[in-house]
Amino acid sequence: MARIPEKIVTLLEGGHAFWVATASADGWPNIAIKGSGAVADPEHLFFADLFSKKTRVNLEHNPLVAVAIHDAEKHIAVQVKGRATLSESGPLYDTVVARLAEKAPSLPKPKYVVEIAVESVWDMTAGPNAGERIA
C-alpha cells in the first residue's frame, strides 16, 4: 500500500469531487464523478455511492479502480490507483452516512460505501513531472 501525499489530503479536505474509473467484466471502461470522495486514513480513500449502477457492478467483478483529482486553481492533478472494497454496514459506512446526512440532508442514504486501498499515486499536473509516480 502507498501513503496518500499530504497535498492530496489537503485537496480532498477542500471538498473536491473526484472521477472514478472502473472497468466491466468484459473490459469496457466507465467513469463517474463522486462528490463524496475523501480520505479515510493515510492509505485509504472512500466515496459514498448513491446512484451508480455501473460502478457497483464493475467493482463487484473487478475491484481495481483509478481516481482522478484536479484543482485548477492550485494547478494540482493526480491519479490514485488502488483496490476497492464495498461496504453496506460497519464503522466507515456509519461515519459516511452521518457525514452526508449533516452536509447534504436532501440526498438519499448511501446504498454502500467504497473504500479504496491506495496502491499508487501519479502526478497528472501539466509540466515536467507529468506521469511520474509520487507515492
C-alpha positions in Angstrom: 0.0 0.0 0.0 1.0 3.6 -0.6 0.6 6.6 1.7 -1.5 9.5 0.3 0.6 12.6 -0.1 -0.3 15.5 2.2 -1.2 17.8 -0.7 -3.8 15.2 -1.8 -5.2 15.0 1.7 -5.5 18.8 1.8 -7.0 18.9 -1.6 -9.8 16.5 -0.7 -10.4 18.3 2.6 -11.4 21.3 0.4 -14.4 19.3 -0.9 -13.2 18.5 -4.4 -15.1 15.9 -6.3 -13.2 13.1 -7.9 -13.6 11.0 -11.0 -13.7 7.2 -10.5 -12.7 4.9 -13.4 -13.8 1.2 -13.3 -14.0 -1.5 -16.0 -16.7 -4.0 -16.6 -16.1 -7.8 -16.6 -15.6 -7.7 -20.3 -13.3 -4.7 -20.2 -15.5 -1.7 -21.0 -14.4 1.4 -19.1 -16.7 3.5 -17.1 -16.1 6.8 -15.3 -18.3 8.5 -12.7 -18.0 11.7 -10.7 -18.2 11.3 -7.0 -18.8 14.3 -4.8 -18.4 12.4 -1.6 -14.8 11.4 -2.0 -12.5 11.9 0.9 -9.5 10.4 2.8 -10.4 7.7 5.3 -6.8 7.4 6.6 -3.2 7.8 5.2 -3.6 4.7 3.0 -7.4 4.7 2.0 -9.8 6.9 0.1 -13.6 6.4 0.2 -16.7 7.6 -1.5 -20.4 7.0 -1.0 -22.3 5.6 -3.9 -25.8 6.9 -4.1 -26.9 6.3 -7.7 -24.3 4.5 -9.8 -25.3 1.1 -11.0 -22.4 0.6 -13.4 -19.8 1.5 -10.7 -21.1 -1.1 -8.3 -21.4 -3.9 -10.9 -18.0 -3.1 -12.3 -16.4 -3.2 -8.8 -18.1 -6.5 -8.0 -16.4 -8.0 -11.0 -13.1 -6.1 -10.9 -12.0 -4.2 -7.7 -9.2 -2.3 -9.4 -10.0 1.4 -9.6 -8.4 4.7 -10.7 -9.4 8.0 -9.2 -8.6 11.4 -10.7 -8.5 14.5 -8.6 -8.0 18.0 -10.0 -7.7 21.5 -8.6 -7.4 24.1 -11.5 -6.6 27.0 -9.1 -3.8 25.2 -7.4 -2.5 23.5 -10.5 -2.7 20.1 -9.0 -3.8 17.0 -10.8 -3.2 13.4 -9.6 -4.4 9.9 -10.3 -4.7 7.4 -7.4 -4.9 3.7 -8.2 -6.0 1.0 -5.8 -8.3 -1.8 -4.9 -11.9 -1.2 -3.8 -14.0 -2.8 -1.1 -17.7 -2.2 -1.0 -19.5 -2.0 2.4 -23.1 -1.8 3.3 -22.5 -1.6 7.0 -19.8 -1.1 9.6 -17.9 1.8 11.1 -16.8 3.5 7.9 -20.3 3.2 6.4 -21.9 4.6 9.5 -19.4 7.5 9.6 -20.1 8.3 5.9 -23.9 8.1 6.3 -23.7 10.5 9.3 -21.4 12.9 7.4 -23.7 13.0 4.3 -26.8 13.5 6.5 -25.2 16.5 8.0 -23.7 18.1 4.9 -26.4 17.2 2.3 -29.6 16.2 4.1 -31.7 16.2 0.9 -29.6 13.3 -0.6 -30.7 9.7 -0.1 -28.8 7.4 2.3 -25.9 5.8 0.5 -26.5 2.3 -0.7 -22.9 1.4 0.1 -19.5 3.0 0.7 -16.5 2.2 -1.4 -13.1 2.1 0.4 -10.1 2.3 -1.8 -6.8 0.8 -0.6 -4.3 3.1 -2.3 -1.6 1.2 -4.2 0.0 4.2 -6.1 -0.3 7.9 -6.7 0.7 9.5 -10.0 1.3 13.2 -10.9 -1.1 14.3 -13.7 -0.2 18.1 -13.4 0.9 19.6 -16.7 4.7 20.0 -16.7 7.9 18.1 -16.5 6.7 15.7 -13.7 3.5 14.6 -15.5 3.2 10.9 -15.5 5.6 10.3 -12.6 4.8 8.2 -9.6 4.7 10.2 -6.4 3.7 7.5 -3.9 
